[in-house]
């Protein structure tokens, strides 16, 4: 059942076994996994089927340091999956293990359990399987075209995206229209309500865009609003104390992480390259993907650095042309174009001709657009017709352009530093609730880690006969000049991280908020460390695990009749 509270005439809401706050990949997965359990489940979504001006106003955030992009957080059915490009990869072993140089932080979940959860996410939600990431998948292309060297200090990491990314709002709409899960739209949670004895939460307090306030009671509540909003809701819920829920040890909001990204560094090839699908990116067997390069884990341990990586992006004559970016965007929004490309990729490798073809959209492609903006996109194609024609010729023909220069797109792991955090602003949102304030800066260790990767990459490329690396990261750091890797990857992680000790974490290994046993956090806010992988794959895996635990604890009855 779907209820839009902006128009529904309800004096009160029914009680539920589980209330899930947020309909993105985390919340949607929890709801889908609880369907058919016999539990009464609802999803509370602040937005509606499509973006609204009011819901967008609720996304406002104060920040200092790394910027928070407007489209990195969405109040709409499906949440951030509505703008997600789909890139996926599992975490690496070093991400899960304790590392002394970041205070011993590691994951409190056995690696084998995460492997099971990743396998379930691949099977049920179309993420890549291990075989897609290995020798039987994209890795089979490592020596196609230009042979990929095997480096002593570096190793590859593969990233894949469905040619048509998973949109959780669209994907799960049939679930919400059925009898198993109720979906409430225009249902902004402004506070979690607590029991008089503070032994747990009793439900949520909601407000609609029209200002109407309602309470919804639930035996268990799951916060699945993203790294910023999960922390904000806990801090705003003062029924459990003046510092907020789960915040007895001042941990809520701390250790915010991201994957700062940006271009820096050029590789001048010794010989032109016309084909290198493994490193440049391609469509292959229904996925768009590429291999990045990171320091081997043994070398990371020796240097005591973090797990950053770089992507090779070939510079074509039309690179960064607005007309080409617009043409790629139109193709991505075209079902016929996607079907044609996907069909070709199942039969053969379709090599990259623009970097945004492989699951990493440009700002122009990601930014929200009005009808007038779409007219502007079309006009971009017209006014840049020569570049678009040159791109289209090489996209549609068998003639491959010669690549002489590669630029590096850098993706940083951030350490879980306590000073990077979400707090409450003195300014209010349209409901009169405090805005989130995000303090978000790279640390010396973050920067040193990427420099170490560049320092290893230069000699490795020369020794392998690939080319010469031009990089100034070391000199910039030494001179104290502004660090250039500062773009938001929209991966807001770690603000309610998991751990076994409440003095250094917010949630236990199963996602329960310490001291509030019927309140669970889901999503990237649980991450104790970030690694360098795009997080949605792991977010969905953790949500599958959380739903299984809720089934056990709440006495789920398979296919029980709904009352």
VMD Tcl script that draws the C-alpha trace (Angstrom):
set ca {
  {0.00 0.00 0.00}
  {1.29 3.45 -0.93}
  {0.02 6.47 1.01}
  {0.99 10.05 0.17}
  {0.53 11.91 3.45}
  {0.30 15.24 1.64}
  {-3.20 14.28 0.49}
  {-4.26 11.36 2.72}
  {-6.86 12.22 5.36}
  {-5.56 10.10 8.24}
  {-6.18 11.03 11.85}
  {-3.58 8.51 13.01}
  {-1.29 5.87 11.59}
  {-1.38 2.14 12.38}
  {1.29 0.48 14.51}
  {4.02 -1.60 12.86}
  {6.53 -4.23 13.79}
  {9.27 -2.46 11.79}
  {9.42 1.14 10.59}
  {12.19 1.81 8.05}
  {13.18 5.46 7.66}
  {14.39 6.01 4.09}
  {13.68 4.26 0.78}
  {17.16 4.21 -0.79}
  {19.32 1.11 -1.26}
  {19.68 0.52 2.50}
  {16.05 1.04 3.53}
  {14.61 -0.50 0.39}
  {16.69 -3.64 0.85}
  {15.64 -4.06 4.49}
  {11.98 -3.72 3.48}
  {12.31 -6.14 0.55}
  {14.07 -8.72 2.72}
  {11.33 -8.50 5.38}
  {8.53 -8.98 2.84}
  {6.66 -12.25 3.37}
  {7.90 -12.58 6.95}
  {4.52 -11.99 8.55}
  {5.85 -8.83 10.18}
  {4.02 -5.59 9.60}
  {6.53 -3.32 7.87}
  {6.42 0.26 6.64}
  {8.86 2.56 4.85}
  {8.84 6.30 5.62}
  {10.05 8.46 2.74}
  {10.44 12.21 3.16}
  {9.99 12.81 -0.56}
  {7.52 11.61 -3.15}
  {7.67 9.74 -6.47}
  {9.48 12.66 -8.06}
  {11.61 15.44 -6.66}
  {9.75 18.42 -5.18}
  {10.98 21.88 -4.31}
  {9.97 21.41 -0.68}
  {11.80 18.08 -0.30}
  {14.89 19.56 -1.95}
  {14.85 22.39 0.59}
  {15.07 19.79 3.36}
  {18.44 18.61 1.97}
  {20.24 21.82 2.87}
  {23.48 21.24 4.78}
  {26.19 23.49 6.19}
  {29.74 22.32 5.56}
  {33.33 23.34 5.85}
  {36.11 21.53 4.03}
  {35.09 19.06 1.33}
  {31.88 20.23 -0.35}
  {28.64 18.27 -0.12}
  {27.13 18.07 -3.60}
  {23.46 18.91 -3.99}
  {22.67 15.59 -5.65}
  {24.67 13.47 -3.21}
  {21.60 13.11 -0.96}
  {18.06 12.78 -2.28}
  {14.63 13.04 -0.65}
  {12.65 11.07 -3.22}
  {11.49 7.47 -3.60}
  {14.66 5.43 -4.13}
  {16.91 7.97 -2.40}
  {20.40 8.44 -3.78}
  {19.95 5.48 -6.14}
  {18.04 7.90 -8.39}
  {21.36 9.58 -9.28}
  {23.76 6.69 -8.57}
  {25.85 5.67 -11.58}
  {25.99 2.05 -10.41}
  {29.72 1.44 -9.86}
  {30.27 -1.46 -7.47}
  {33.10 -3.38 -5.87}
  {33.47 -5.31 -2.61}
  {35.77 -4.09 0.13}
  {39.33 -5.45 0.28}
  {40.80 -7.65 3.04}
  {42.91 -4.79 4.40}
  {39.77 -2.65 4.79}
  {38.26 -5.21 7.15}
  {41.37 -5.99 9.22}
  {42.55 -3.86 12.17}
  {45.22 -1.34 11.12}
  {47.39 0.06 13.89}
  {48.13 3.26 11.93}
  {44.42 4.25 12.06}
  {43.96 3.43 15.72}
  {43.28 -0.25 15.17}
  {40.02 0.38 13.31}
  {38.61 -2.65 11.51}
  {35.30 -4.35 10.83}
  {33.68 -6.33 13.68}
  {32.05 -8.74 11.19}
  {33.85 -11.91 10.05}
  {34.96 -11.67 6.43}
  {33.17 -14.93 5.63}
  {29.84 -13.41 6.74}
  {30.38 -10.39 4.50}
  {31.20 -12.70 1.58}
  {27.87 -14.46 2.10}
  {26.06 -11.11 2.23}
  {27.81 -9.85 -0.93}
  {26.83 -13.08 -2.70}
  {23.21 -12.58 -1.62}
  {23.28 -8.94 -2.82}
  {24.61 -10.08 -6.20}
  {21.95 -12.75 -6.55}
  {18.94 -10.73 -5.37}
  {19.81 -7.16 -6.38}
  {21.97 -7.59 -9.53}
  {25.35 -6.60 -8.15}
  {28.46 -8.22 -9.68}
  {29.32 -11.74 -8.61}
  {32.85 -12.69 -7.66}
  {33.12 -14.47 -11.01}
  {32.29 -11.19 -12.79}
  {35.24 -9.56 -11.00}
  {37.73 -12.38 -11.58}
  {39.43 -14.30 -14.41}
  {36.07 -15.39 -15.82}
  {34.82 -11.79 -15.90}
  {36.47 -8.47 -16.67}
  {39.90 -9.75 -15.63}
  {39.83 -11.97 -18.73}
  {40.47 -8.76 -20.72}
  {43.67 -7.73 -18.91}
  {45.85 -8.56 -21.91}
  {43.42 -7.64 -24.68}
  {44.67 -4.75 -26.79}
  {47.59 -3.24 -24.89}
  {48.95 -5.89 -22.48}
  {48.57 -4.90 -18.82}
  {51.89 -5.15 -16.96}
  {52.16 -7.01 -13.69}
  {53.62 -4.56 -11.21}
  {55.63 -5.47 -8.12}
  {54.14 -2.86 -5.76}
  {50.78 -2.29 -7.46}
  {47.74 -4.42 -8.14}
  {44.46 -3.97 -9.97}
  {41.02 -3.48 -8.45}
  {37.99 -4.00 -10.69}
  {34.87 -1.82 -10.59}
  {31.66 -2.79 -12.40}
  {28.28 -1.17 -12.98}
  {25.16 -2.54 -14.61}
  {24.68 -0.87 -17.96}
  {21.28 0.15 -16.55}
  {21.93 0.94 -12.83}
  {19.59 -0.35 -10.13}
  {17.00 2.30 -9.25}
  {15.59 1.08 -5.95}
  {12.44 3.22 -6.07}
  {11.43 1.89 -9.47}
  {12.64 -1.64 -8.71}
  {10.69 -1.97 -5.45}
  {7.53 -0.10 -6.41}
  {5.62 -3.38 -7.02}
  {6.55 -4.40 -3.46}
  {5.07 -1.18 -2.06}
  {1.93 -1.57 -4.17}
  {1.39 -5.05 -2.71}
  {0.26 -6.20 0.74}
  {3.60 -6.87 2.44}
  {5.08 -3.39 2.94}
  {3.37 -0.02 3.37}
  {5.08 3.03 1.90}
  {4.37 6.51 3.27}
  {5.43 9.43 1.07}
  {5.87 13.02 2.28}
  {6.64 11.50 5.67}
  {9.63 13.39 7.09}
  {10.87 11.97 10.38}
  {11.81 14.85 12.65}
  {12.44 12.89 15.85}
  {12.59 9.38 17.27}
  {10.24 8.88 20.20}
  {11.53 7.05 23.25}
  {9.98 4.99 26.03}
  {9.56 6.72 29.42}
  {12.24 4.48 30.93}
  {14.56 5.24 27.97}
  {14.86 1.51 27.34}
  {14.19 1.90 23.63}
  {12.31 3.78 20.95}
  {8.55 3.60 20.58}
  {8.32 5.00 17.08}
  {8.80 8.18 15.10}
  {7.37 11.69 14.94}
  {6.56 12.74 11.36}
  {5.77 15.99 9.64}
  {4.31 16.52 6.17}
  {5.11 19.29 3.73}
  {1.82 20.91 4.77}
  {2.98 21.07 8.40}
  {0.74 18.30 9.76}
  {2.36 16.23 12.52}
  {1.75 12.52 13.12}
  {3.22 9.79 15.30}
  {3.91 6.27 14.09}
  {4.46 3.50 16.62}
  {6.75 0.55 15.90}
  {8.36 -2.30 17.78}
  {11.63 -1.62 15.94}
  {12.95 1.32 13.91}
  {15.62 1.19 11.21}
  {17.37 4.44 10.25}
  {18.41 4.26 6.59}
  {18.84 7.94 5.68}
  {22.52 8.10 4.80}
  {25.65 9.03 6.72}
  {24.63 12.62 7.37}
  {20.93 12.21 8.18}
  {21.29 9.08 10.34}
  {23.60 11.01 12.66}
  {21.43 14.13 12.54}
  {18.29 12.22 13.58}
  {20.06 10.61 16.52}
  {21.41 13.99 17.64}
  {17.97 15.65 17.29}
  {16.18 12.94 19.30}
  {16.59 14.19 22.86}
  {14.15 11.88 24.65}
  {17.07 9.69 25.64}
  {19.14 12.60 26.98}
  {20.37 16.07 26.07}
  {23.14 14.74 23.83}
  {20.83 12.64 21.65}
  {20.13 8.93 21.26}
  {23.06 6.53 21.39}
  {25.42 9.38 22.17}
  {26.43 8.72 25.76}
  {30.10 8.68 24.71}
  {29.96 11.55 22.19}
  {30.43 9.22 19.22}
  {27.37 10.01 17.08}
  {28.41 11.93 13.97}
  {32.15 11.34 14.40}
  {34.57 9.70 11.94}
  {32.77 10.89 8.82}
  {34.52 9.50 5.76}
  {34.20 9.94 2.01}
  {36.23 9.10 -1.09}
  {37.61 12.49 -2.18}
  {38.25 12.39 -5.91}
  {39.66 14.58 -8.66}
  {42.06 14.64 -11.58}
  {45.78 15.05 -10.90}
  {48.61 13.52 -12.85}
  {49.25 12.70 -16.50}
  {50.82 9.64 -18.09}
  {52.66 10.42 -21.33}
  {52.71 7.13 -23.21}
  {55.91 5.98 -24.90}
  {53.82 4.49 -27.72}
  {50.25 5.42 -28.72}
  {47.55 2.99 -27.59}
  {44.39 2.25 -29.56}
  {42.94 -0.47 -27.36}
  {43.22 -1.09 -23.62}
  {39.69 -2.02 -22.47}
  {40.79 -3.44 -19.12}
  {42.37 -0.21 -17.91}
  {40.51 2.38 -20.00}
  {37.06 0.87 -19.42}
  {34.53 -0.98 -21.52}
  {31.12 -2.63 -21.69}
  {31.47 -6.39 -21.21}
  {28.81 -9.03 -20.54}
  {26.18 -6.52 -19.46}
  {28.47 -4.49 -17.19}
  {30.37 -1.25 -17.65}
  {33.70 -1.50 -15.88}
  {37.41 -0.89 -15.58}
  {40.41 -1.82 -13.46}
  {42.01 0.76 -11.18}
  {45.44 0.52 -9.59}
  {46.22 0.52 -5.85}
  {49.22 -0.32 -3.71}
  {49.50 -3.99 -2.84}
  {48.29 -4.62 0.68}
  {51.72 -5.80 1.83}
  {53.14 -2.48 0.67}
  {50.34 -0.52 2.39}
  {51.27 -2.22 5.64}
  {54.98 -1.48 5.18}
  {54.31 2.20 4.51}
  {51.37 2.43 6.96}
  {49.16 4.11 4.38}
  {45.53 3.86 3.28}
  {43.87 2.00 0.42}
  {43.49 4.66 -2.30}
  {43.37 3.94 -6.03}
  {43.77 5.66 -9.41}
  {41.82 5.20 -12.61}
  {43.37 5.57 -16.09}
  {41.29 7.86 -18.30}
  {42.43 8.19 -21.92}
  {42.42 11.72 -23.30}
  {40.54 11.79 -26.60}
  {40.27 14.80 -28.93}
  {36.74 15.37 -27.56}
  {37.43 14.78 -23.85}
  {35.57 17.21 -21.55}
  {33.54 18.59 -24.45}
  {30.09 19.66 -23.20}
  {28.44 18.51 -26.40}
  {29.87 14.99 -26.06}
  {28.95 14.88 -22.35}
  {25.41 15.89 -23.31}
  {25.23 13.27 -26.07}
  {26.36 10.55 -23.66}
  {23.74 11.73 -21.14}
  {20.98 11.53 -23.75}
  {22.15 8.04 -24.74}
  {22.15 6.95 -21.08}
  {18.55 8.14 -20.71}
  {17.51 6.36 -23.91}
  {16.14 2.86 -23.38}
  {16.83 1.99 -27.04}
  {20.46 3.15 -26.84}
  {21.02 1.26 -23.59}
  {19.47 -1.87 -25.02}
  {21.60 -1.66 -28.16}
  {24.84 -1.12 -26.24}
  {23.99 -3.81 -23.70}
  {23.24 -6.23 -26.52}
  {26.55 -5.48 -28.22}
  {28.46 -5.92 -24.95}
  {27.05 -9.43 -24.48}
  {28.53 -10.47 -27.82}
  {31.81 -8.56 -27.74}
  {33.77 -5.94 -25.84}
  {32.54 -2.39 -26.41}
  {35.48 -0.11 -25.61}
  {35.18 3.23 -23.84}
  {35.06 6.37 -25.95}
  {34.24 8.74 -23.09}
  {34.97 8.09 -19.41}
  {31.37 8.73 -18.28}
  {30.22 5.72 -20.30}
  {31.51 3.43 -17.54}
  {29.48 4.30 -14.49}
  {31.04 7.60 -13.38}
  {28.81 10.46 -14.46}
  {29.98 14.05 -14.90}
  {28.51 16.92 -12.90}
  {26.65 18.03 -16.01}
  {25.06 14.58 -16.26}
  {24.23 14.27 -12.56}
  {22.85 17.74 -11.89}
  {19.05 18.02 -11.56}
  {17.43 19.39 -14.70}
  {14.27 21.30 -15.50}
  {12.64 21.17 -18.94}
  {14.67 24.24 -19.87}
  {17.86 22.52 -18.74}
  {17.09 19.58 -21.05}
  {16.68 22.02 -23.92}
  {20.14 23.30 -23.00}
  {21.50 19.75 -23.08}
  {20.17 19.33 -26.60}
  {21.60 22.70 -27.61}
  {25.01 21.61 -26.30}
  {24.94 18.75 -28.80}
  {24.08 21.12 -31.65}
  {26.63 23.83 -30.87}
  {29.41 21.28 -30.39}
  {28.37 19.29 -33.46}
  {31.90 18.75 -34.85}
  {33.16 17.20 -31.60}
  {29.97 15.14 -31.21}
  {30.30 13.89 -34.79}
  {33.95 12.97 -34.22}
  {32.99 11.10 -31.03}
  {30.03 9.38 -32.72}
  {32.20 8.24 -35.62}
  {34.65 6.52 -33.28}
  {31.83 5.22 -31.03}
  {29.92 3.60 -33.88}
  {32.74 2.54 -36.21}
  {35.58 0.09 -35.79}
  {38.17 2.87 -36.09}
  {39.90 3.42 -32.75}
  {41.52 6.77 -31.95}
  {45.17 6.83 -30.91}
  {45.65 7.68 -27.25}
  {48.93 9.37 -26.38}
  {48.13 10.77 -22.94}
  {46.26 9.36 -19.96}
  {45.04 11.40 -17.01}
  {44.72 10.00 -13.53}
  {41.42 10.18 -11.70}
  {42.28 9.78 -8.02}
  {40.04 8.20 -5.38}
  {41.18 8.51 -1.77}
  {40.44 6.44 1.27}
  {39.92 8.68 4.32}
  {40.93 7.60 7.79}
  {38.15 7.48 10.42}
  {39.26 10.68 12.17}
  {37.12 11.83 15.11}
  {37.32 15.50 14.12}
  {35.56 14.85 10.81}
  {32.00 14.85 11.98}
  {28.33 15.80 11.69}
  {26.93 18.16 14.33}
  {23.79 20.30 14.56}
  {23.81 23.80 13.13}
  {22.32 26.86 14.78}
  {20.29 27.36 11.59}
  {16.98 25.54 11.05}
  {15.37 23.71 8.16}
  {11.79 24.48 6.95}
  {10.42 22.39 9.84}
  {12.32 24.44 12.42}
  {14.78 21.58 13.07}
  {18.56 22.14 13.17}
  {20.38 21.72 9.88}
  {23.30 19.28 9.81}
  {26.74 20.84 9.92}
  {29.52 18.79 8.32}
  {33.19 19.29 9.19}
  {35.00 17.36 6.48}
  {38.74 17.65 5.75}
  {41.43 15.32 4.43}
  {44.15 14.48 6.95}
  {47.91 14.22 6.62}
  {47.60 10.42 6.45}
  {44.92 10.65 3.74}
  {47.18 12.82 1.60}
  {50.36 10.86 2.31}
  {48.62 7.68 1.19}
  {47.76 8.99 -2.27}
  {51.24 10.48 -2.64}
  {52.72 7.05 -1.86}
  {50.60 5.54 -4.64}
  {51.82 8.15 -7.14}
  {55.41 7.65 -5.98}
  {55.15 3.92 -6.71}
  {53.26 4.35 -9.97}
  {55.84 6.55 -11.73}
  {58.80 4.13 -11.56}
  {56.51 1.15 -12.25}
  {55.22 2.68 -15.49}
  {58.75 3.51 -16.63}
  {60.06 0.03 -15.81}
  {57.19 -1.58 -17.72}
  {57.76 0.62 -20.75}
  {54.31 2.19 -20.51}
  {55.17 5.85 -20.17}
  {56.23 8.75 -17.97}
  {54.12 9.96 -15.04}
  {53.83 13.70 -14.51}
  {52.64 14.29 -10.93}
  {53.10 17.19 -8.53}
  {51.34 15.82 -5.44}
  {54.58 15.43 -3.45}
  {55.74 18.97 -4.20}
  {52.31 20.41 -3.42}
  {52.26 18.70 -0.03}
  {55.81 19.83 0.75}
  {55.08 23.45 -0.18}
  {51.88 23.61 1.83}
  {49.82 24.54 -1.23}
  {46.13 23.66 -1.34}
  {45.43 19.95 -1.73}
  {43.74 19.43 -5.11}
  {41.78 16.20 -4.48}
  {38.67 17.74 -2.97}
  {35.59 16.63 -4.89}
  {32.77 14.91 -3.01}
  {32.21 11.31 -4.14}
  {28.77 11.37 -2.46}
  {29.88 8.55 -0.15}
  {29.08 9.79 3.36}
  {30.27 7.01 5.64}
  {31.04 6.21 9.22}
  {29.02 8.57 11.42}
  {27.28 5.74 13.35}
  {30.01 3.16 12.87}
  {29.92 -0.39 14.12}
  {32.08 -1.71 16.95}
  {32.06 -3.81 20.07}
  {32.96 -0.97 22.48}
  {30.37 1.81 22.98}
  {33.17 4.19 23.93}
  {34.45 4.11 20.35}
  {31.39 3.25 18.25}
  {27.67 3.94 17.94}
  {26.29 0.57 16.83}
  {27.11 -3.05 17.58}
  {28.18 -5.48 14.81}
  {24.52 -6.14 13.97}
  {23.67 -2.46 13.52}
  {21.85 -1.97 16.87}
  {22.48 1.40 18.50}
  {24.34 0.81 21.76}
  {21.90 1.16 24.66}
  {18.83 1.30 22.37}
  {18.22 -2.34 21.44}
  {15.21 -1.82 19.16}
  {16.87 0.94 17.11}
  {19.07 -0.05 14.15}
  {21.17 1.99 11.74}
  {21.55 0.77 8.17}
  {23.67 2.12 5.34}
  {27.10 3.65 4.97}
  {27.01 5.28 8.40}
  {27.84 1.83 9.83}
  {31.23 1.62 8.08}
  {34.15 1.56 10.57}
  {36.55 2.16 7.65}
  {35.80 3.21 4.09}
  {38.31 1.43 1.85}
  {38.25 2.75 -1.71}
  {35.25 0.80 -3.08}
  {31.99 2.49 -3.98}
  {29.86 1.59 -0.94}
  {26.38 0.70 -2.27}
  {27.20 -2.99 -2.83}
  {28.30 -3.34 0.81}
  {25.38 -1.17 2.03}
  {22.94 -3.60 0.44}
  {24.86 -6.60 1.81}
  {24.71 -5.18 5.34}
  {21.00 -4.46 4.94}
  {20.34 -8.08 3.97}
  {22.15 -9.12 7.14}
  {20.16 -6.64 9.26}
  {16.84 -7.85 7.88}
  {17.73 -11.47 8.66}
  {18.49 -10.48 12.26}
  {15.19 -8.58 12.58}
  {13.29 -11.62 11.31}
  {14.88 -13.73 14.03}
  {14.41 -11.25 16.86}
  {10.86 -10.17 16.08}
  {9.51 -13.66 15.57}
  {8.88 -13.52 11.84}
  {6.43 -16.08 10.52}
  {6.96 -16.94 6.86}
  {3.86 -16.25 4.77}
  {1.80 -15.50 7.89}
  {-1.53 -13.82 7.15}
  {-1.47 -10.02 7.34}
  {-3.97 -8.46 9.75}
}
mol new
graphics top color blue
foreach p $ca { graphics top sphere $p radius 0.5 }
foreach p [lrange $ca 0 end-1] q [lrange $ca 1 end] { graphics top cylinder $p $q radius 0.2 }
display resetview
